[in-house]
Amino acid sequence: MDRDKKQINTIDEYIGTFPEDVQQILEKIRQTIHEAAPEAVEAISYQMPTFKLNGNLVHFAAFKHHIGFYPTPSGIEAFKKELSQYSGAKGSVQFPLDKPIPYDLVQKITRFRVKENLEKTK
């Protein structure tokens, strides 16, 4: 299925457009984020799975050779050392599909973002 031509409305729809092996990774990332941020609400933003809690919390997306994880620039900066082995940019990191996904790190970063987003409402 061509994600560029079909409007994706739910994370289930998004995940369903990928091969089975990638679907399993995406579901595990989704579950990991839910465990770290049980109050967060699922959404699709920028055609990517998104979790919101007092604004955008984290996004993730699958690509041909990697999973993109988008915890905002502050999430990347706070875990710069742990993320140094991965490619990325100011607000994103790329986890190669041919290597184990660091789910524990995804969870730690998500928890950091939860704390950050809750503090900005105080």
C-alpha positions as CSV (number, residue, x, y, z in Angstrom):
1,M,0.0,0.0,0.0
2,D,1.2,3.5,-0.8
3,R,1.1,5.6,2.3
4,D,1.6,8.8,0.3
5,K,-1.8,8.3,-1.5
6,K,-4.0,7.1,1.3
7,Q,-4.9,9.3,4.3
8,I,-3.9,7.5,7.4
9,N,-6.1,8.2,10.4
10,T,-5.0,5.8,13.1
11,I,-1.8,4.1,14.3
12,D,-3.3,0.7,13.5
13,E,-3.9,1.8,9.9
14,Y,-0.3,3.1,9.7
15,I,1.2,-0.1,11.1
16,G,-0.9,-2.2,8.7
17,T,0.8,-0.7,5.7
18,F,4.1,-2.4,6.5
19,P,5.5,-5.9,6.1
20,E,4.9,-8.3,9.0
21,D,8.4,-8.0,10.4
22,V,8.3,-4.2,10.5
23,Q,4.8,-4.3,11.9
24,Q,6.1,-6.3,14.9
25,I,8.8,-3.6,15.6
26,L,6.3,-0.8,15.3
27,E,3.8,-2.5,17.7
28,K,6.6,-3.1,20.2
29,I,7.6,0.6,20.0
30,R,3.9,1.6,20.4
31,Q,3.6,-0.7,23.5
32,T,6.9,0.7,24.9
33,I,5.7,4.3,24.6
34,H,2.3,3.3,26.2
35,E,4.1,1.8,29.1
36,A,6.2,4.9,29.6
37,A,3.3,7.3,29.1
38,P,0.0,5.6,29.9
39,E,-1.9,8.9,30.0
40,A,-0.7,9.9,26.5
41,V,-3.2,9.9,23.6
42,E,-2.5,8.3,20.3
43,A,-2.8,10.4,17.1
44,I,-1.5,10.7,13.6
45,S,0.5,13.9,13.0
46,Y,2.6,14.6,9.9
47,Q,1.3,11.2,8.7
48,M,3.3,9.6,11.6
49,P,2.2,7.8,14.7
50,T,2.2,10.4,17.5
51,F,1.6,10.4,21.2
52,K,0.3,13.5,22.8
53,L,0.4,14.7,26.4
54,N,0.1,18.4,26.9
55,G,1.2,18.8,23.3
56,N,3.3,16.5,21.1
57,L,5.2,13.9,23.2
58,V,7.0,11.7,20.7
59,H,6.5,10.5,17.1
60,F,7.8,7.4,15.3
61,A,7.8,6.2,11.7
62,A,9.2,3.3,9.6
63,F,11.4,3.8,6.6
64,K,13.1,1.4,4.2
65,H,16.2,0.9,6.4
66,H,15.4,2.4,9.8
67,I,12.8,3.4,12.3
68,G,12.7,7.1,13.0
69,F,12.0,8.2,16.5
70,Y,11.2,11.9,17.1
71,P,11.3,13.0,20.8
72,T,11.9,16.7,20.0
73,P,15.4,18.3,20.3
74,S,15.3,18.3,24.1
75,G,14.8,14.5,24.1
76,I,17.7,14.0,21.8
77,E,20.0,16.4,23.8
78,A,19.2,14.8,27.1
79,F,20.3,11.3,25.8
80,K,23.0,12.5,23.5
81,K,25.6,10.0,24.9
82,E,23.3,7.0,24.6
83,L,22.2,8.0,21.1
84,S,25.7,8.7,19.8
85,Q,25.9,5.4,18.0
86,Y,22.9,6.2,15.8
87,S,22.3,8.6,13.0
88,G,20.0,11.5,13.6
89,A,19.3,15.2,13.6
90,K,18.3,17.9,16.0
91,G,15.0,16.3,17.0
92,S,15.3,12.7,15.6
93,V,17.2,9.5,15.7
94,Q,17.4,6.6,13.3
95,F,17.4,3.0,14.6
96,P,18.6,0.7,11.8
97,L,16.2,-2.2,11.0
98,D,19.2,-4.6,10.8
99,K,20.1,-4.1,14.4
100,P,18.2,-4.6,17.7
101,I,15.9,-1.7,18.5
102,P,16.8,-0.1,21.9
103,Y,13.3,-0.3,23.4
104,D,14.7,0.4,26.9
105,L,16.1,3.7,25.6
106,V,12.9,4.6,23.8
107,Q,11.1,4.1,27.2
108,K,13.6,6.2,29.1
109,I,13.4,9.0,26.5
110,T,9.6,8.9,26.5
111,R,9.5,9.1,30.3
112,F,11.8,12.1,30.1
113,R,9.4,13.8,27.6
114,V,6.4,13.0,29.9
115,K,8.1,14.8,32.8
116,E,9.1,17.7,30.5
117,N,5.6,18.1,29.1
118,L,3.9,17.9,32.5
119,E,6.3,20.5,34.0
120,K,5.5,23.0,31.3
121,T,1.8,23.1,32.4
122,K,2.7,24.0,35.9
